[in-house]
């Protein structure tokens, strides 16, 4: 065989080994994340677990009908990077994609103040805030890598709680939205940044923030 054929064979072996390693890693991490989340969410009610619909990637969705205030329900989903697919993994990494967790909740009491927070340069945030001419948002200073805007009655307690969360999780939380419509609370975060401590601690801080909403 010539050099080109050996290169092709070597590349195929490399991609096969990468797939097996990525598959095994994601399988182990998926089980660990599911157990981590289940332990924390079970404190709030009965937890129902299902696979994410419409995707072949590693991830799961958790639904909790909560027993007590401030939550009416909790819905949490996590999605891991496609580590077994080398080209896709590299492409997603270049786009900034990481293991992610998304938290949604409806509250027993509709918040009177609406909040939006995101990384600076987030186009979705900019389009939302700039597009509200009838009920405009007001911006305020937050940790240097974040932008935050609010509208409605200014609630200093909830604003302070949110800023403390953003500071503590130091780029772990990537998006926060508090709305009067469903879901009242929406949060996106880097999963690895949250797993440094038990899920019940992080969820407890989200509960305290939700209680602060008026």
LINCORVEN-V768058 format. One record per residue. N is the residue number from 1. RES is the residue in three letters. SS is DSSP state (H for helix, E for strand, L for the rest). NEAR is the number of other C-alpha atoms within 10 Angstrom. Layout:
n & res & ss & near
N & RES & SS & NEAR
N & RES & SS & NEAR
This chain:
n & res & ss & near
1 & UNK & L & 5
2 & UNK & L & 6
3 & UNK & H & 8
4 & UNK & H & 9
5 & UNK & H & 10
6 & UNK & H & 11
7 & UNK & H & 11
8 & UNK & H & 11
9 & UNK & H & 12
10 & UNK & H & 12
11 & UNK & H & 12
12 & UNK & H & 12
13 & UNK & H & 12
14 & UNK & H & 12
15 & UNK & H & 16
16 & UNK & H & 15
17 & UNK & H & 13
18 & UNK & H & 16
19 & UNK & H & 17
20 & UNK & H & 14
21 & UNK & H & 14
22 & UNK & H & 19
23 & UNK & H & 17
24 & UNK & H & 14
25 & UNK & H & 13
26 & UNK & H & 19
27 & UNK & H & 14
28 & UNK & H & 11
29 & UNK & H & 15
30 & UNK & H & 18
31 & UNK & H & 13
32 & UNK & H & 13
33 & UNK & H & 21
34 & UNK & H & 17
35 & UNK & H & 13
36 & UNK & H & 16
37 & UNK & H & 20
38 & UNK & H & 18
39 & UNK & H & 15
40 & UNK & H & 16
41 & UNK & H & 24
42 & UNK & L & 14
43 & UNK & L & 15
44 & UNK & L & 20
45 & UNK & E & 15
46 & UNK & E & 15
47 & UNK & E & 18
48 & UNK & E & 14
49 & UNK & E & 16
50 & UNK & E & 11
51 & UNK & E & 15
52 & UNK & L & 16
53 & UNK & L & 10
54 & UNK & L & 6
55 & UNK & L & 9
56 & UNK & L & 9
57 & UNK & L & 16
58 & UNK & L & 20
59 & UNK & E & 25
60 & UNK & E & 20
61 & UNK & E & 19
62 & UNK & E & 21
63 & UNK & E & 19
64 & UNK & E & 21
65 & UNK & E & 15
66 & UNK & E & 20
67 & UNK & L & 13
68 & UNK & L & 11
69 & UNK & L & 14
70 & UNK & L & 19
71 & UNK & E & 21
72 & UNK & E & 15
73 & UNK & E & 20
74 & UNK & E & 21
75 & UNK & E & 20
76 & UNK & E & 20
77 & UNK & E & 21
78 & UNK & E & 24
79 & UNK & E & 20
80 & UNK & L & 20
81 & UNK & L & 20
82 & UNK & L & 23
83 & UNK & L & 22
84 & UNK & L & 21
85 & UNK & L & 16
86 & UNK & H & 15
87 & UNK & H & 12
88 & UNK & H & 13
89 & UNK & H & 17
90 & UNK & H & 15
91 & UNK & H & 11
92 & UNK & H & 15
93 & UNK & H & 13
94 & UNK & H & 9
95 & UNK & L & 9
96 & UNK & L & 8
97 & UNK & L & 15
98 & UNK & L & 17
99 & UNK & L & 16
100 & UNK & E & 21
101 & UNK & E & 22
102 & UNK & E & 18
103 & UNK & E & 20
104 & UNK & E & 19
105 & UNK & E & 23
106 & UNK & E & 21
107 & UNK & E & 22
108 & UNK & L & 13
109 & UNK & L & 16
110 & UNK & L & 17
111 & UNK & L & 21
112 & UNK & L & 16
113 & UNK & L & 18
114 & UNK & E & 22
115 & UNK & E & 24
116 & UNK & E & 20
117 & UNK & E & 24
118 & UNK & E & 24
119 & UNK & E & 18
120 & UNK & L & 14
121 & UNK & L & 11
122 & UNK & L & 14
123 & UNK & H & 11
124 & UNK & H & 9
125 & UNK & H & 21
126 & UNK & H & 13
127 & UNK & H & 10
128 & UNK & H & 12
129 & UNK & H & 20
130 & UNK & H & 10
131 & UNK & L & 12
132 & UNK & L & 10
133 & UNK & L & 8
134 & UNK & L & 6
135 & UNK & L & 10
136 & UNK & L & 15
137 & UNK & L & 20
138 & UNK & E & 13
139 & UNK & E & 15
140 & UNK & E & 10
141 & UNK & L & 10
142 & UNK & L & 18
143 & UNK & L & 14
144 & UNK & L & 9
145 & UNK & L & 12
146 & UNK & E & 20
147 & UNK & E & 20
148 & UNK & E & 25
149 & UNK & E & 20
150 & UNK & E & 21
151 & UNK & E & 18
152 & UNK & L & 14
153 & UNK & L & 11
154 & UNK & L & 15
155 & UNK & L & 16
156 & UNK & H & 11
157 & UNK & H & 13
158 & UNK & H & 19
159 & UNK & H & 21
160 & UNK & H & 13
161 & UNK & H & 18
162 & UNK & H & 22
163 & UNK & H & 16
164 & UNK & H & 16
165 & UNK & H & 17
166 & UNK & H & 21
167 & UNK & H & 15
168 & UNK & H & 11
169 & UNK & L & 15
170 & UNK & L & 13
171 & UNK & L & 17
172 & UNK & L & 18
173 & UNK & E & 25
174 & UNK & E & 19
175 & UNK & E & 22
176 & UNK & E & 21
177 & UNK & E & 20
178 & UNK & E & 23
179 & UNK & L & 19
180 & UNK & L & 16
181 & UNK & L & 11
182 & UNK & L & 13
183 & UNK & L & 18
184 & UNK & L & 20
185 & UNK & E & 23
186 & UNK & E & 19
187 & UNK & E & 19
188 & UNK & E & 20
189 & UNK & E & 21
190 & UNK & E & 20
191 & UNK & H & 19
192 & UNK & H & 13
193 & UNK & H & 15
194 & UNK & H & 17
195 & UNK & L & 14
196 & UNK & L & 9
197 & UNK & L & 10
198 & UNK & L & 13
199 & UNK & H & 19
200 & UNK & H & 18
201 & UNK & H & 12
202 & UNK & H & 17
203 & UNK & H & 17
204 & UNK & H & 15
205 & UNK & H & 16
206 & UNK & H & 18
207 & UNK & H & 14
208 & UNK & H & 14
209 & UNK & H & 19
210 & UNK & H & 24
211 & UNK & H & 18
212 & UNK & H & 18
213 & UNK & L & 21
214 & UNK & L & 14
